[in-house]
Amino acid sequence: MIHSTITFTMIASMPRVLFLVALTVAMATATSGARSRQIHLRFYMHDITGGPGQTAVQLVKGPGPAHPFMPGAHFGDTTVIDDALTEGPSAASRAVGRAQGSYMLAGLKEPVLMVSMTVALTGGVYNGSTIAVVGRDDISAAVRELAVAGGTGAFRKATGHVLWRTARMVSRDHMVLELDVYATMPAAVAAPNGQRQSGVLNI
Ligand SMILES: *[C@@H]1O[C@H](CO)[C@@H](O)[C@H](O)[C@H]1NC(C)=O
């Protein structure tokens, strides 16, 4: 932005041929200068709905109707979560953040959850940054796609998507989910601390 403003101020006093050259250079500068940042993160989310170390608590037991394919579940069942995020699929691997929010059984007939959560990163260069994740989680699908609806810190003005898979079930109460976050931030948003954050990075 700054580059092209300066260039356009200069070209006002130039002959016509030079103007065209300068315009081409200015456009190239604007294009190369407008390099958005892309970040890919992979981490694992531990949704523990009972027992020791519980991180997911049902808030609302939906008054019904009963779900046709999910025994014991009711339309509107809502759970609040503060799930641990780890670098690897094991709960013992390095902690990278928390997934804080909720999911609600929003399918009358389909096993579909409406997820709304903030990924709060606590490790590595993204410590303190957050990513807002919202979307439809059809638990019968192998891979679900949710939206990156924004973020803070390194993820300010983020857009993108999350690929969401069930990695494994440790127990009936402990589900491990694998999340691949693909986020793009506009060039106008500076990376905190001048860090270079283009390309595909791990946390
Ligand atoms: C993350 O930031 C907090 C607050 O600044 C700090 O206390 C903590 O030690 C940091 N964690 C890591 C892993 O750098």
The ligand as a Tripos MOL2 file, in Angstrom:
@<TRIPOS>MOLECULE
LIG
   14    14     1     0     0
SMALL
NO_CHARGES

@<TRIPOS>ATOM
      1 C1          2.7420  -18.0340   26.5500 C.3       1 LIG1
      2 O1          2.5080  -16.7090   26.9340 O.3       1 LIG1
      3 C2          2.2190  -16.5630   28.3220 C.3       1 LIG1
      4 C3          1.8030  -15.1300   28.5770 C.3       1 LIG1
      5 O2          2.6890  -14.2420   27.9780 O.3       1 LIG1
      6 C4          3.4490  -16.9910   29.1370 C.3       1 LIG1
      7 O3          3.1940  -16.8790   30.5240 O.3       1 LIG1
      8 C5          3.7720  -18.4320   28.7920 C.3       1 LIG1
      9 O4          4.9740  -18.8240   29.4370 O.3       1 LIG1
     10 C6          3.9380  -18.6150   27.2890 C.3       1 LIG1
     11 N1          4.0720  -20.0240   26.9950 N.am      1 LIG1
     12 C7          4.9880  -20.5070   26.1590 C.2       1 LIG1
     13 C8          4.9810  -21.9880   25.9820 C.3       1 LIG1
     14 O5          5.7810  -19.8100   25.5750 O.2       1 LIG1
@<TRIPOS>BOND
     1     1     2 1
     2     1    10 1
     3     2     3 1
     4     3     4 1
     5     3     6 1
     6     4     5 1
     7     6     7 1
     8     6     8 1
     9     8     9 1
    10     8    10 1
    11    10    11 1
    12    11    12 1
    13    12    13 1
    14    12    14 2
@<TRIPOS>SUBSTRUCTURE
     1 LIG1         1 GROUP 0 **** ****
